[in-house]
Amino acid sequence: MSASADVWFVIINPTSGNGRAKKKWPTIKRLLVQHGFHFKYAFTEYPGHAQLLVNQYIKHNFSRFISVGGDGTLHGIVNGIMTQTDVPFANIKVGVIPIGTGNDWVKTHQIPRDIERAIQLIKKEQCSQQDIGKIEFLNSELPPVYFNNLAGIGFDAYVVSKVSKHKNLGAIAYLLAAVIGLFSFKNFNSKVIINSEEISGKTLMILIGLCKYSGGGMQLTHHPNPVDGLFDVSIVENLSKFEILKHLPKLFNGKIYTVKQVQHLKTTSLKIYVEPDACLLVEADGELVGAGAIELSLIPKALSFYC
């Protein structure tokens, strides 16, 4: 089952966008044919399936993939690319037809949400590259996880754990989950090793950004740049519930950097240690990927995509 160079593989997450990806697939399929794409396709059937599909089809000489879904679908495809060893990462190219709850990654790269315009953009085959982050879990045997947008530990990941119940509300689901989470999340003790320094104290969340938007349009790090070879890190200190509500608009207007309890740093790597019994969740690209202490490192320009 080998593929010629002009065949694409399309991965559709039928649950993306509260089921809109499945409903729109007949239209997307018709437009792909109309625009001259030769392709095979598959629907994801369970969490992690997109990663396995990419692993499998790279072995069968596919090098061009199209993601039909949201940020989580793209996250799975990126992890499929980064965990295979058959082809250099940058030789695998990805197009995105965004149909999800947040569609945050595409905002940074100005990829249109209109289906036909997104397909036309992919057809031009104008490629860009960006950096990828790698998460390794220090106190467990979980495999490494890769991310292309933003990772977080603490309140940010706690909100992600609550979002699924409200995804029918679209991007506002993240805001609602954040407000609900305020009443049950407890700040935690952390130690961050970054740029040969140690930063310790009571913490609300720690965010590691590559791209500008997450959580349905929130801007959680100061000045992320997906091609500068650096993480953009925000360490949000011991804010009270009142202070969080007070500063909530700044999560959306990009002015989080003005809050004095938020430290901003640039780095290529860092380690985050947390209380062992806190079981703090870790999220990457809006997906829960594990819990506990982590080490993060950056892989420059590892993802090639059409934009």
C-alpha positions in Angstrom: 0.0 0.0 0.0 2.6 2.6 -1.1 1.6 6.1 -2.2 2.7 8.2 -5.1 4.0 11.7 -4.3 0.8 13.4 -5.3 -1.6 11.5 -3.0 -2.7 13.2 0.2 -4.0 11.6 3.4 -7.0 13.3 5.1 -7.7 12.8 8.8 -11.2 13.8 9.9 -12.2 14.0 13.6 -16.0 13.4 13.4 -16.5 14.9 16.9 -14.7 18.2 16.2 -16.8 21.4 16.4 -19.5 19.6 18.3 -19.9 17.2 15.4 -19.7 19.7 12.6 -16.7 18.0 11.0 -18.7 14.9 10.3 -21.6 16.9 9.0 -19.4 19.0 6.7 -17.3 16.1 5.4 -19.4 15.4 2.3 -19.0 19.1 1.3 -15.2 19.0 2.1 -14.8 15.8 0.1 -16.6 17.3 -2.9 -14.5 20.4 -2.8 -11.2 18.4 -2.5 -12.2 16.4 -5.6 -13.3 19.6 -7.4 -9.9 21.2 -6.7 -8.0 18.3 -8.1 -6.8 16.6 -4.9 -6.0 12.8 -5.1 -6.5 11.5 -1.6 -7.3 8.8 0.8 -9.0 9.5 4.1 -10.0 8.1 7.5 -12.1 9.2 10.5 -10.6 9.1 13.9 -12.3 6.6 16.2 -10.7 7.2 19.6 -8.2 9.5 21.4 -4.7 9.1 20.0 -6.0 7.6 16.7 -4.8 10.5 14.6 -1.2 9.9 15.8 -1.4 6.2 15.0 -2.8 7.0 11.5 0.1 9.3 10.7 2.6 6.8 12.0 1.0 4.1 9.8 0.7 6.1 6.6 4.2 7.7 6.8 5.4 4.1 6.6 3.4 3.8 3.4 5.2 6.8 1.9 2.6 9.4 2.5 4.2 12.8 3.2 1.2 15.2 2.9 -1.6 15.2 5.4 -4.7 17.3 5.9 -6.3 17.8 9.3 -10.1 18.2 9.3 -10.9 19.2 12.9 -9.8 21.4 15.7 -6.6 22.0 17.7 -6.8 18.6 19.2 -6.8 16.9 15.8 -3.8 18.8 14.7 -2.1 18.0 18.0 -2.5 14.3 17.2 -1.1 14.7 13.7 1.9 16.6 15.0 2.6 13.9 17.6 2.3 11.3 14.8 5.0 13.2 12.8 7.3 13.7 15.8 7.1 10.1 17.1 8.0 8.4 13.8 11.6 7.8 12.7 11.2 7.0 9.0 11.3 10.5 7.6 12.8 13.8 8.7 10.1 15.8 10.5 10.3 18.8 8.1 9.7 16.6 5.1 6.1 15.8 6.3 3.7 18.6 5.3 0.4 19.4 6.9 -2.7 21.3 5.7 -5.5 22.4 8.0 -9.2 22.7 7.4 -10.2 24.2 10.8 -13.5 22.9 12.3 -13.1 22.9 16.1 -14.2 24.6 19.3 -11.2 27.0 19.7 -9.4 26.9 16.3 -6.6 28.7 18.1 -3.5 27.6 16.2 -4.8 28.8 12.8 -5.3 32.3 14.2 -1.6 32.8 14.5 -0.9 31.7 10.9 -4.0 33.4 9.4 -5.4 30.2 8.0 -9.0 30.9 7.0 -11.9 29.1 8.7 -13.9 29.2 5.5 -13.6 25.6 4.1 -13.1 26.5 0.4 -10.6 29.2 1.1 -8.7 26.8 3.4 -8.6 24.2 0.6 -7.4 26.8 -1.9 -4.6 27.8 0.4 -3.5 24.1 0.8 -3.6 23.7 -3.0 -1.1 26.5 -3.5 1.4 24.4 -1.5 3.2 27.4 0.0 5.0 26.0 3.0 6.1 27.5 6.2 7.8 26.0 9.2 7.6 26.5 13.0 9.1 25.3 16.2 7.7 22.4 18.2 7.8 21.8 22.0 8.6 18.5 23.7 7.3 17.5 27.1 8.9 14.8 29.2 7.4 13.6 32.4 10.0 13.4 35.2 8.2 11.2 37.7 6.3 8.8 35.5 6.8 6.4 32.6 4.5 8.4 30.3 6.0 8.8 26.8 7.1 12.3 25.6 4.4 14.5 24.2 4.8 17.2 21.5 3.0 20.5 21.1 2.7 23.1 18.4 0.7 25.9 20.2 0.9 26.1 24.0 1.3 23.9 27.0 0.4 24.6 30.6 0.3 23.2 34.1 -2.0 24.2 37.0 -5.2 26.3 36.5 -4.9 26.3 32.7 -4.9 22.5 32.5 -7.7 22.4 35.2 -9.8 24.5 32.9 -9.1 22.2 30.0 -10.4 19.3 32.1 -13.8 21.2 32.5 -14.2 22.4 28.9 -15.6 19.2 27.3 -18.8 19.6 29.2 -19.5 22.9 27.5 -18.0 22.5 24.0 -21.5 23.0 22.5 -21.1 26.6 23.4 -18.1 27.1 21.1 -15.2 29.3 22.1 -17.1 30.7 25.1 -16.8 27.3 26.7 -13.2 28.1 27.8 -14.4 31.3 29.6 -17.2 29.5 31.3 -14.9 26.7 32.4 -12.4 29.2 33.8 -15.1 30.9 35.9 -16.4 27.6 37.2 -12.9 26.4 37.9 -12.2 29.4 40.1 -14.3 27.9 42.9 -12.5 24.6 43.2 -8.9 25.0 42.0 -6.2 25.6 44.7 -2.9 27.4 44.0 0.1 25.2 44.3 3.8 25.3 45.2 6.2 25.1 42.2 9.8 25.3 41.4 10.9 26.3 37.9 14.4 25.9 36.7 14.9 28.2 33.7 17.9 29.9 32.2 20.1 28.6 35.1 17.8 30.3 37.6 15.3 28.9 40.2 11.9 30.5 40.6 9.9 29.1 43.5 6.7 30.0 45.2 2.9 29.7 45.3 1.6 29.5 41.8 -1.7 29.7 39.8 -0.4 28.3 36.5 2.7 28.1 34.3 2.3 28.6 30.6 4.7 27.7 27.8 3.8 29.3 24.5 4.9 28.9 20.9 1.9 30.6 19.2 -0.2 33.6 20.2 -3.7 32.2 21.0 -5.2 29.4 23.1 -8.3 28.7 25.0 -10.7 30.1 22.4 -8.7 33.3 21.8 -6.9 33.9 25.1 -3.4 35.4 24.9 -1.6 33.8 27.9 2.0 34.6 27.1 3.6 38.0 26.4 5.4 37.8 23.0 5.4 34.3 21.5 7.0 33.7 18.2 6.7 30.2 16.6 9.9 30.7 14.6 12.4 32.4 17.0 13.7 29.2 18.6 12.4 30.2 22.0 9.5 29.3 24.4 7.6 32.3 25.7 6.9 31.5 29.4 4.4 33.0 31.8 4.6 32.2 35.5 1.4 33.3 37.1 1.9 33.7 40.8 -0.4 33.4 43.8 -3.4 35.4 42.5 -6.6 35.3 44.6 -10.0 34.5 43.0 -10.9 38.2 43.1 -7.6 39.1 41.3 -8.2 36.5 38.7 -11.7 37.9 38.0 -10.3 41.4 37.9 -7.7 40.5 35.4 -9.8 38.2 33.2 -10.2 40.6 30.3 -6.4 40.8 30.1 -6.3 37.1 29.1 -8.1 38.1 25.9 -6.7 41.5 25.0 -3.1 40.5 25.3 -2.3 42.6 28.4 -1.6 39.8 30.8 2.0 41.0 30.8 0.9 44.2 32.7 -0.1 42.2 35.8 2.7 42.4 38.4 2.2 38.9 39.6 3.1 37.4 36.2 6.7 36.8 35.2 7.6 36.5 31.6 10.7 34.8 30.3 12.2 33.4 27.1 14.1 30.1 27.0 14.8 27.0 24.9 14.2 24.7 27.8 12.9 24.5 31.4 12.0 22.1 34.2 8.8 22.5 36.4 8.6 20.7 39.7 5.4 20.6 41.7 4.1 19.1 45.0 4.2 15.3 44.4 0.8 14.8 46.0 -0.9 17.6 44.1 -1.5 15.5 40.9 -1.4 18.7 38.9 -2.6 18.2 35.3 -0.6 19.1 32.3 -2.2 20.2 29.0 -0.8 20.6 25.5 -2.7 22.3 22.7 -5.9 22.0 24.7 -5.5 18.3 25.4 -4.8 16.7 28.8 -1.5 14.8 28.4 -0.4 13.8 31.9 0.3 15.2 35.4 3.2 16.1 37.7 6.7 17.4 37.2 7.8 18.0 33.6 10.8 19.0 31.5 10.3 21.0 28.3 12.6 21.4 25.3 12.3 23.1 21.9 12.8 21.6 18.5 13.4 24.4 15.9 11.3 24.5 12.7 10.2 20.9 13.0 6.7 21.4 11.6 6.1 22.1 8.0 2.6 23.3 7.1 0.7 25.1 4.3 -0.3 28.7 5.1 
